Each structure stands twice: as structure tokens, then as C-alpha cells.
Amino acid sequence: CPRFISNFSVDLPRRFVLILHTLVEQPVTNHDKMCLYAGLQLAGLYLTCAYQRCLSISKSRTTINRPESSVFVRARLLISLGLHFLHHSNYLRKRTESLKQSTTTVPNADLLFRMAESALKCALSVLLEKAEKDRHLLDALQSGEVVAEVSMLAEVEASPWDFVLRRLAVNSALRAKAWYGLAFLYSVIGGDLNELINYCLCQALLSKPGTTEAGVSLAVRMFHLGRTQFASSLLAHFQAYDPDNYIVWLACAHLNTVTGIAGTQPCDGIKPWACSNNTVLNNLLQAACLGASVSVALHLTDNLFPLLIDAVSRPLYGESNTTPSDHSKESCTFLRLAMEIATEALNRALAYEPQNPRLWHNRGLLLQLAGLSAPAEFCLRKAYSLFAGHTSSAQSSLDLRLACSQCFLITCVR
């Protein structure tokens, strides 16, 4: 197992453990673990075997017309394979240097990208062909034309028309997923593929208008192309359509940050009680409450720290007397709640990236502000050790000096 992921392990699948121990004639234990890299390889093996098994199963007259028919099973497996190859290749590309230092045989990331593209395109081809046949079938049902498949459906379905509509809905959802997967793939590859990415996102929305991830991605891309009004309208639509999806709120925070919508300055400039009106911070808090994400946690703390510094520093300059007491209490309550949400967001983000020094650093600062010196010192020292292990650069040197000074200060305070 490569060194850089040896500290992250999960249990091996039970059946896989039984096979391994049977082959080497060893007793079965409950202590067998695998690293993330081995898990990716094993998942790819399972998906490939499942797809081969799907192709070998003969089609029966009674199952071919079901929504769970072999066509959809095949398409689902192709999409799963494509997305797996995509994430596997992206994982390898991000960790190329670490993998080169290991003795593990590493698959070619570019080859996995091509395999992902091929699997997703194959899934789209299968689904588009099936959708075309179903649309012809609807036309035949509407016109009363005698078609063999209509007779077959009539034998097993009370309403063949409704059944075909449900089958088309399943088809549309799968096509949207495949189109979005292709858009993600082309965005990871990079290069001059903007038009192709936009086309794939539009196709995903045309296939299923409620595809939130595709709609948000398209809105952000249109925003960076200067179409701010279109992006705002699209995000507003998905805020209403899918309000429980944290991606929508993260995108809104990004748009509001760049456009500089009113209320994004620390505590609205001179009114510390106006913190609750901070549009960007509210969007990020909403995103943090709805889902665990490293980017949400980092953006939330980056936007929260200036407000905390602003609120804490005002009494030092004798400004607390000018603040209405009710508004001051509202501001303090809001900031206290925001700190708790941000701390929890960092805790969840660390479960995904336990070796991210910025997450440890921000968590240490929040715990210190909350008066928890001992855990804060632990987090800051952890951040310092991780920063020290980074490749030397101007930014890493700055991060290291900052973490070092904060470790020193908290030691003096304690």
C-alpha cells in the first residue's frame, strides 16, 4: 500500500476475506484492512465483473419490458464504471508524486480517463437507442397501431401507456447522470473544452431539468463568462427547487462574494449587530448545515474570522457603548452559533481529509476563541507538523511561520 495513504484503512469485504484466506489456507480474522487505493482497485474489479455478468445473462420475455430491464441494468453499470474510472484517475493524478515513490504498480491515469469517457458514452448510446424505441412505442399506442411489443406489454401491464412513460422517466434520469459525468470528466481533463463542458451540462438539464449539480455547475460557468443575470436566475430556481442541497448554497455564496452584494463586508462596516445580514456568510452557514464538504468548511471559516475579529476588537476602541444592547446581543448570539456550525463543519471535513493542515489550523483557532485551550493547542500543533511536511515554497513557508507563531502564543497563554 502506498505510504501516503497507509494511515487510512477500512475493513475488507467479508466474502473477499473468505476467498483470500481459503486460497492461502489461513484462518479467517476480523483484522484485515485495506487502504483507499486498494479499495478503488477492488471496486473497479467488482464493477467490471458485475458488468460482464450482466452481459452474459440471457434476456427473458417477461423481464425485458420492466423498468429494471437488462438495458437499464447495463446502463447503470456502465455509468457506475465510468464514474469510478473518473474518480480513480483523478485520485491518481492528484497523487502522482506520492505514488511514484511507492513500489505499487499504478494504472495509467490517462488510460482510466479514456475508459471513463468510453463507458459513459456507451451508456448514453444504449439509453438514447432505448428512448427512441419507447417514443415510437408511445406513438404506436396513441395511434392504435398494432406492434408486437404493445401486445407483450398489454399482457403484463394494466396501462402500457403509463408504464412506457415511467420507463422514459428512468431513462431520462440515467442520461442526465451520464451527461453530467462527461461534463465533470472534461472539466478535470482541462484544456480548451469549455464549449463541450457547457454542452454536456445543457444536455443533462434537458434530459432531467431537476439535475441540481448540472444546473449549479452551468450557473457558475455562465457567471464567469459574464452572464451574471442568467446565473443568478438559475441559482434562484434551484434554491427553490432543491433547498436542501448544500451545493446550491455554496454556489450562491461564491456568486455573492464576487459580485459584492450588499451586506458582505465584516459586520456591515460600522454595525456589528448586522452580522446576521451577511449574505455570503448566511449562504455558507446554510451549506454547512446541509452537507459535509471540505470547501464549505474552509470558505465558512475564511468568511467568519473577519467578523469575529471585528466584533472582538470593537470594545478595545470604546465602540461598545454606541451599540444598542438588543442588537449587540443578537450579534453575539449569531456569531456564537456561527462558530459552533463552523467547528462542526471542520470536524466533518477532517473525516474526509485528515491530513489537511488548513482544516486543523482553522479548527484550532475556533477552539481557542471558544476558550478551549488544550484541544486548540493540539490542533495548531497538528497543523504545524503537517505544514512542515509540505514541499518548500513561498506559501508553505508563510503557512509554517504563521502556525509556529500561533503555537508559541497559545503555549504562552496557557
C-alpha positions as CSV (number, residue, x, y, z in Angstrom):
1,C,0.0,0.0,0.0
2,P,1.4,3.5,-0.9
3,R,2.9,5.3,2.1
4,F,0.8,8.4,1.8
5,I,-2.5,6.6,2.4
6,S,-1.3,3.9,4.8
7,N,-2.9,5.7,7.8
8,F,-6.4,5.4,6.2
9,S,-7.9,2.0,6.2
10,V,-11.3,0.3,6.1
11,D,-12.5,-3.3,6.6
12,L,-12.2,-5.7,3.7
13,P,-15.5,-7.1,2.4
14,R,-16.3,-10.3,4.3
15,R,-16.6,-12.5,1.2
16,F,-13.4,-11.2,-0.2
17,V,-11.6,-12.1,3.0
18,L,-13.0,-15.6,3.0
19,I,-11.7,-16.1,-0.6
20,L,-8.2,-14.8,0.3
21,H,-7.9,-16.9,3.4
22,T,-9.2,-20.0,1.6
23,L,-6.6,-19.6,-1.1
24,V,-3.7,-19.3,1.3
25,E,-5.2,-21.8,3.8
26,Q,-5.2,-19.4,6.8
27,P,-7.8,-18.9,9.5
28,V,-10.2,-16.0,8.9
29,T,-9.7,-13.0,11.2
30,N,-11.6,-9.7,11.7
31,H,-8.4,-7.6,11.5
32,D,-7.9,-7.5,7.7
33,K,-7.8,-3.9,6.4
34,M,-7.3,-2.2,3.0
35,C,-6.1,1.3,2.1
36,L,-8.1,3.6,0.0
37,Y,-6.0,2.9,-3.1
38,A,-6.7,-0.9,-2.7
39,G,-10.4,-0.1,-2.2
40,L,-10.5,1.8,-5.5
41,Q,-8.9,-1.2,-7.4
42,L,-11.3,-3.7,-5.7
43,A,-14.3,-1.6,-6.5
44,G,-13.3,-1.4,-10.2
45,L,-12.9,-5.2,-10.2
46,Y,-16.3,-5.7,-8.7
47,L,-18.0,-3.4,-11.1
48,T,-16.3,-4.9,-14.1
49,C,-17.3,-8.4,-13.0
50,A,-20.9,-7.3,-12.5
51,Y,-21.0,-5.8,-16.0
52,Q,-19.6,-8.9,-17.5
53,R,-22.2,-11.0,-15.6
54,C,-24.9,-8.6,-16.8
55,L,-23.9,-9.2,-20.5
56,S,-23.9,-13.0,-20.0
57,I,-27.4,-13.2,-18.6
58,S,-29.9,-14.1,-21.3
59,K,-32.9,-11.8,-21.8
60,S,-36.3,-13.2,-21.0
61,R,-39.6,-12.2,-22.5
62,T,-41.1,-11.2,-19.1
63,T,-38.2,-9.1,-17.9
64,I,-37.2,-7.2,-21.0
65,N,-40.1,-4.8,-20.6
66,R,-39.7,-3.9,-17.0
67,P,-38.1,-0.6,-15.8
68,E,-35.4,-2.7,-14.3
69,S,-34.8,-4.5,-17.6
70,S,-31.3,-5.5,-18.8
71,V,-31.0,-2.3,-20.8
72,F,-31.2,-0.1,-17.7
73,V,-29.1,-2.5,-15.6
74,R,-26.4,-2.4,-18.3
75,A,-26.7,1.4,-18.5
76,R,-26.4,1.8,-14.7
77,L,-23.4,-0.4,-14.5
78,L,-21.7,1.5,-17.4
79,I,-22.4,4.8,-15.7
80,S,-21.0,3.4,-12.4
81,L,-18.0,2.1,-14.2
82,G,-17.4,5.4,-15.9
83,L,-17.7,7.5,-12.7
84,H,-15.5,5.0,-10.9
85,F,-12.8,5.2,-13.5
86,L,-13.1,9.0,-13.5
87,H,-12.7,9.3,-9.7
88,H,-9.9,6.7,-9.7
89,S,-7.9,8.5,-12.4
90,N,-8.5,11.9,-10.8
91,Y,-7.2,10.4,-7.5
92,L,-4.1,9.1,-9.2
93,R,-3.5,12.3,-11.0
94,K,-3.6,14.3,-7.8
95,R,-1.2,12.0,-6.0
96,T,1.3,11.1,-8.8
97,E,4.4,12.1,-6.9
98,S,3.5,10.1,-3.8
99,L,2.6,7.1,-5.9
100,K,5.9,7.2,-7.8
101,Q,7.7,6.9,-4.5
102,S,5.9,3.6,-3.7
103,T,6.5,0.1,-5.0
104,T,2.9,-0.3,-6.0
105,T,2.0,-0.9,-9.7
106,V,-0.1,2.1,-10.6
107,P,-2.5,2.1,-13.6
108,N,-2.2,4.9,-16.1
109,A,-4.4,7.9,-15.1
110,D,-4.9,9.0,-18.8
111,L,-6.0,5.4,-19.7
112,L,-8.6,5.5,-16.9
113,F,-9.8,8.8,-18.2
114,R,-10.3,7.3,-21.7
115,M,-12.1,4.3,-20.2
116,A,-14.4,6.6,-18.2
117,E,-15.3,8.5,-21.3
118,S,-15.9,5.3,-23.3
119,A,-18.1,3.8,-20.6
120,L,-20.2,7.0,-20.2
121,K,-20.6,7.4,-24.0
122,C,-21.6,3.8,-24.3
123,A,-24.2,4.2,-21.6
124,L,-25.6,7.2,-23.4
125,S,-25.7,5.3,-26.7
126,V,-27.7,2.4,-25.1
127,L,-30.1,4.8,-23.4
128,L,-30.7,7.0,-26.4
129,E,-31.5,4.0,-28.5
130,K,-33.9,2.7,-25.9
131,A,-35.6,6.1,-25.5
132,E,-36.1,6.4,-29.3
133,K,-37.8,2.9,-29.3
134,D,-40.0,3.9,-26.4
135,R,-41.1,7.2,-28.1
136,H,-42.0,5.2,-31.2
137,L,-43.9,2.8,-28.9
138,L,-45.9,5.8,-27.4
139,D,-46.7,6.9,-30.9
140,A,-48.0,3.4,-31.7
141,L,-50.1,3.3,-28.6
142,Q,-51.6,6.7,-29.3
143,S,-52.4,5.8,-32.9
144,G,-53.7,2.3,-32.1
145,E,-51.1,0.7,-34.3
146,V,-50.6,-3.0,-33.8
147,V,-47.0,-3.6,-32.6
148,A,-45.5,-6.7,-31.2
149,E,-44.2,-5.0,-28.0
150,V,-47.6,-3.4,-27.4
151,S,-49.2,-6.8,-27.3
152,M,-46.4,-8.0,-24.9
153,L,-46.9,-5.0,-22.6
154,A,-50.7,-5.5,-22.6
155,E,-50.2,-9.0,-21.2
156,V,-48.3,-7.8,-18.1
157,E,-49.4,-4.2,-17.6
158,A,-52.9,-2.7,-17.0
159,S,-51.8,0.6,-18.5
160,P,-49.0,0.2,-21.1
161,W,-49.0,4.0,-21.8
162,D,-48.2,4.9,-18.1
163,F,-45.6,2.1,-18.0
164,V,-43.7,3.4,-21.0
165,L,-43.8,6.9,-19.6
166,R,-42.3,5.6,-16.3
167,R,-39.6,3.8,-18.3
168,L,-38.8,7.0,-20.2
169,A,-38.5,8.9,-16.9
170,V,-36.0,6.3,-15.6
171,N,-34.1,6.7,-19.0
172,S,-34.0,10.5,-18.6
173,A,-32.6,10.3,-15.1
174,L,-29.8,7.9,-16.2
175,R,-29.0,10.1,-19.2
176,A,-28.7,13.2,-17.1
177,K,-26.3,11.4,-14.8
178,A,-24.2,10.2,-17.7
179,W,-24.1,13.7,-19.3
180,Y,-23.1,15.3,-16.0
181,G,-20.4,12.6,-15.6
182,L,-19.0,13.6,-19.0
183,A,-19.0,17.3,-18.1
184,F,-17.1,16.5,-14.9
185,L,-14.6,14.4,-16.8
186,Y,-13.9,17.1,-19.4
187,S,-13.5,19.7,-16.7
188,V,-11.0,17.6,-14.9
189,I,-9.0,16.9,-18.1
190,G,-8.6,20.6,-18.7
191,G,-7.7,22.3,-21.9
192,D,-9.9,24.2,-24.3
193,L,-13.1,22.2,-23.7
194,N,-15.4,24.9,-22.3
195,E,-18.0,24.6,-25.1
196,L,-18.0,20.8,-24.8
197,I,-18.5,21.0,-21.0
198,N,-21.3,23.6,-21.4
199,Y,-22.9,21.3,-24.0
200,C,-22.8,18.3,-21.7
201,L,-24.3,20.3,-18.8
202,C,-27.1,21.6,-21.0
203,Q,-27.8,18.0,-22.2
204,A,-28.0,16.9,-18.6
205,L,-30.6,19.6,-17.8
206,L,-32.6,18.8,-21.0
207,S,-32.6,15.1,-20.0
208,K,-33.8,15.9,-16.5
209,P,-34.4,19.6,-15.6
210,G,-34.1,18.8,-11.9
211,T,-30.4,17.8,-12.0
212,T,-29.2,20.2,-9.4
213,E,-25.5,19.6,-9.8
214,A,-25.6,20.2,-13.5
215,G,-27.7,23.3,-13.1
216,V,-25.4,24.8,-10.4
217,S,-22.3,24.0,-12.4
218,L,-23.8,25.6,-15.5
219,A,-24.8,28.7,-13.5
220,V,-21.2,29.1,-12.1
221,R,-19.7,28.7,-15.6
222,M,-22.1,31.2,-17.1
223,F,-21.3,33.6,-14.3
224,H,-17.6,33.5,-15.1
225,L,-18.5,34.1,-18.7
226,G,-20.2,37.4,-17.7
227,R,-23.8,36.2,-17.8
228,T,-24.5,37.3,-14.2
229,Q,-28.2,37.7,-14.5
230,F,-28.7,34.3,-16.1
231,A,-26.5,32.7,-13.4
232,S,-28.5,34.4,-10.6
233,S,-31.8,33.3,-12.0
234,L,-30.7,29.7,-12.4
235,L,-29.3,29.6,-8.9
236,A,-32.5,31.2,-7.5
237,H,-34.5,28.5,-9.4
238,F,-32.5,25.7,-7.7
239,Q,-32.7,27.4,-4.3
240,A,-36.4,27.0,-4.6
241,Y,-36.4,23.6,-6.3
242,D,-33.7,21.9,-4.1
243,P,-33.2,23.9,-0.9
244,D,-31.7,21.0,1.0
245,N,-28.7,20.7,-1.4
246,Y,-25.6,22.3,0.1
247,I,-24.0,22.8,-3.4
248,V,-26.7,25.4,-4.3
249,W,-25.9,27.5,-1.2
250,L,-22.1,27.2,-1.8
251,A,-22.6,28.4,-5.3
252,C,-24.7,31.3,-4.1
253,A,-22.0,32.3,-1.6
254,H,-19.5,32.3,-4.4
255,L,-21.6,34.5,-6.7
256,N,-22.4,36.9,-3.9
257,T,-18.7,37.1,-2.9
258,V,-17.6,38.0,-6.4
259,T,-20.5,40.4,-7.2
260,G,-20.1,42.2,-3.9
261,I,-23.8,42.1,-2.9
262,A,-24.6,44.4,0.0
263,G,-24.0,43.0,3.4
264,T,-20.9,41.1,2.6
265,Q,-18.5,43.4,4.5
266,P,-17.5,42.5,8.0
267,C,-20.5,43.2,10.2
268,D,-21.7,45.7,7.6
269,G,-18.9,48.1,8.2
270,I,-19.9,50.1,11.3
271,K,-22.8,48.0,12.6
272,P,-21.6,44.9,14.4
273,W,-25.2,43.8,15.0
274,A,-25.7,43.5,11.3
275,C,-23.7,40.3,11.1
276,S,-26.8,38.2,10.6
277,N,-27.5,40.2,7.4
278,N,-24.2,39.0,5.8
279,T,-25.4,37.3,2.7
280,V,-22.3,35.3,1.9
281,L,-21.9,34.0,5.5
282,N,-25.6,33.0,5.7
283,N,-25.2,31.1,2.4
284,L,-22.2,29.2,3.8
285,L,-23.8,28.5,7.1
286,Q,-26.8,27.0,5.3
287,A,-24.4,24.9,3.1
288,A,-22.6,23.7,6.2
289,C,-25.8,22.7,7.9
290,L,-26.9,20.6,4.9
291,G,-23.8,18.7,4.0
292,A,-20.2,17.8,4.8
293,S,-17.7,19.4,2.5
294,V,-14.0,20.5,2.8
295,S,-14.6,23.5,0.6
296,V,-17.6,24.6,2.5
297,A,-15.7,24.3,5.8
298,L,-12.7,26.3,4.5
299,H,-14.8,29.1,2.9
300,L,-17.0,29.4,6.0
301,T,-14.1,29.9,8.4
302,D,-12.4,32.3,5.9
303,N,-15.6,34.5,5.9
304,L,-16.3,34.1,9.7
305,F,-12.8,35.1,11.0
306,P,-13.0,38.7,9.9
307,L,-16.4,39.1,11.6
308,L,-15.1,37.6,14.8
309,I,-12.0,39.9,14.8
310,D,-14.3,42.9,14.0
311,A,-16.7,42.0,16.8
312,V,-13.9,41.3,19.4
313,S,-11.8,44.4,18.5
314,R,-14.7,47.0,18.8
315,P,-14.7,47.1,22.7
316,L,-11.0,47.8,22.6
317,Y,-11.7,51.0,20.7
318,G,-14.5,52.1,23.0
319,E,-17.3,51.4,20.5
320,S,-19.4,49.1,22.6
321,N,-21.3,52.0,24.2
322,T,-22.6,53.1,20.9
323,T,-24.2,49.8,20.1
324,P,-27.8,49.2,21.1
325,S,-27.9,46.4,23.7
326,D,-30.6,44.3,21.9
327,H,-28.6,44.4,18.6
328,S,-25.4,43.6,20.5
329,K,-27.0,40.5,22.0
330,E,-28.3,39.5,18.6
331,S,-24.9,39.9,17.1
332,C,-23.2,37.9,19.8
333,T,-25.8,35.1,19.6
334,F,-25.4,34.9,15.8
335,L,-21.6,34.8,16.0
336,R,-21.7,32.1,18.7
337,L,-24.0,30.0,16.6
338,A,-21.8,30.5,13.5
339,M,-18.7,29.4,15.5
340,E,-20.4,26.2,16.6
341,I,-21.6,25.5,13.0
342,A,-18.1,26.2,11.6
343,T,-16.4,24.0,14.2
344,E,-18.8,21.1,13.4
345,A,-18.2,21.7,9.7
346,L,-14.4,21.4,10.2
347,N,-14.9,18.2,12.3
348,R,-16.8,16.6,9.4
349,A,-14.4,17.9,6.8
350,L,-11.5,16.3,8.7
351,A,-13.1,12.9,8.4
352,Y,-12.6,13.3,4.6
353,E,-9.2,15.0,4.7
354,P,-7.5,14.2,8.0
355,Q,-4.1,15.4,6.6
356,N,-5.3,18.8,5.5
357,P,-3.3,21.3,7.6
358,R,-5.7,24.2,6.9
359,L,-8.6,22.3,8.5
360,W,-6.6,21.7,11.6
361,H,-5.3,25.3,11.7
362,N,-8.8,26.8,11.4
363,R,-10.3,24.3,13.9
364,G,-7.5,25.3,16.4
365,L,-8.3,29.0,16.0
366,L,-12.0,28.5,16.6
367,L,-11.4,26.3,19.7
368,Q,-9.0,28.9,21.0
369,L,-11.7,31.7,20.5
370,A,-14.2,29.4,22.3
371,G,-11.8,29.2,25.3
372,L,-10.8,25.6,24.8
373,S,-7.0,26.0,25.0
374,A,-5.9,22.3,25.3
375,P,-7.7,21.0,22.2
376,A,-6.8,24.2,20.4
377,E,-3.1,23.7,21.1
378,F,-3.4,20.1,19.9
379,C,-5.0,21.2,16.6
380,L,-2.4,24.0,16.0
381,R,0.5,21.7,16.7
382,K,-1.0,19.2,14.3
383,A,-1.3,21.9,11.6
384,Y,2.3,22.9,12.2
385,S,3.5,19.3,11.7
386,L,1.5,18.9,8.5
387,F,2.7,22.3,7.1
388,A,6.3,21.3,8.0
389,G,5.9,18.2,5.8
390,H,4.9,20.2,2.7
391,T,7.2,20.8,-0.2
392,S,9.1,24.1,0.4
393,S,7.5,27.1,-1.4
394,A,6.8,30.8,-0.6
395,Q,3.2,30.0,0.5
396,S,4.2,26.9,2.6
397,S,6.9,28.9,4.3
398,L,4.4,31.6,5.2
399,D,1.9,29.0,6.5
400,L,4.6,27.3,8.5
401,R,5.7,30.6,10.2
402,L,2.1,31.5,11.0
403,A,1.4,28.1,12.5
404,C,4.6,28.3,14.5
405,S,3.8,31.7,15.9
406,Q,0.3,30.7,16.9
407,C,1.6,27.5,18.6
408,F,4.0,29.7,20.6
409,L,1.3,32.2,21.5
410,I,-1.2,29.6,22.8
411,T,1.6,28.0,24.8
412,C,2.4,31.3,26.5
413,V,-1.3,31.9,27.2
414,R,-1.7,28.5,28.8
